[in-house]
């Protein structure tokens, strides 16, 4: 069948639930998708046909493929299941110990793929090796939930966001704390640029106080470079393509910006987008949504394939 002139794949679901997160495998063959649907799903990127699935209780908050291997890190919350590492080739599952019982929303591999950072809902960061060995725990200066984490592209330092922006080194030293705006607005997403010279954050906004969601560009030293208000909805996830010349943001629409924050393309969505990821070639984007849609877009924000 067709959907607005594009190829579509139908998915029957009587109960629409949020698809929180998605990521494209490093070889471009697979797309991982999770949410509060009690299943981690792996799709073929060629035709969006389901390839594998892993039962998972309650909410998958974040999925991150290893930068080089068929290994997937899976963040989970509100579940008796633990945050885990899955070897996609062998189906081996490693459950990670020492993380908040309430789970975690932030998870990311470092640039070399030998360390995994998990930022949990008690404000703690845990650093693991690829085989699941806990190396160290790092405490925030509060116990509020960390919503996202991102490693520097070639240094062992990382950024966490939640109530504020914080930059740590791998040993746990707090290098910088940044209050991103005067209003108390929750940050949801963060992404280093591929050069490591700057990073971008996206926040929730506050409709009650008419504080619109902000996309903010920051220097490596924490200086605010620019703030952008172009979204009606919160910035659930943001990500750079492999070349670093385009930033994709998931909100009330798919928006693609350049390194100066200029809007290049916009893809309309019927509902709020939550997950977003580029393929390695930078010619396709996958998004997941509040109403359980999965959409493949081209690099100009045009829909190519859909699961509804």
C-alpha positions, 0 to 999 in steps of 0.5 A: 500500500502507499502512504502520502505517496511513499512506500509504507509497511503496516503494523497492527497495534490496538494499543498505541505506545511510545517508541522512545528510542532508535539507533542505526547499526554501524554497518547500516543493516539494522535499526534497533527500536525500543519504548514501552512496548515490552520488546526490543525490536531489530528491523532490517533497514532495507525493508523495515521488516522485523529481523529479531526481537528481545522481550523486555519488560516495561520501558526501553529508554535508550539504545546505542549500537557499539561504534564498530561491533554488532553489540547493542547497549540498552537502557531500561527503566520502570522494570525488573529487567536491568540495563544490558549489553546484547551481542547481536551475533550470539544473542548473549545478554550481559546484565549490568549491575550497580545501576539505580533500581529505577533504571537509566535514560542515558547510555553511550559508548566512548569513541574507541568502544571500550567503555560504556557510560550509563547515566541513571535515574538517581543521578549516578554515572556508571562506567563499564567495560564491554564485557560488563565489568564495572570500572567506577561510579561517578556521583552528581552533586544531586540525585536528580535523574540524568536524561542523556549522556554523550562522550566526546568524539575523541577524548575520554570526557563526557557531558550529562544533562538533566537539571543542568549541563555537566562535563566530566572526565573518565576518572569522575572529575567534574570539569564544568557545570552550566546552568543553561537558562534562567528558567528551571527547564529540564534538558533532554538531549545532548550531542557533541559535534564531530570536531569536539569543538562544540556541542548542542543541547535540547530541552523540554520547555515549559508551556505553563510559563510560556518558556519555549523549547530551546536548542542551544549551541555551546563551545567546548568551554561552556560558552553559549554560542546561540539559542534557537526557538523553532520547535513547538515540542520538546527536543527528545533526541538530537544527533549529528550525521557522520560528516558533522555538517547536519544535525537532526532533531526529534520534536514536533517535526524532523528538523535538519540544521547546519553547524551554524544552527540554520534550518536546512530541511524540515519533515512534517510529522503527524505526532511528536517524534522521540527517537532519531538516528542517522545511518553511517552514510548520512543519506537516511534518518530513522525516527520513532514517535509518540504514536508508535510510528517508525519513519525512514527519511532521506537527508532532506527530510522527505519520508521514504518508508513508514511502519504505522 
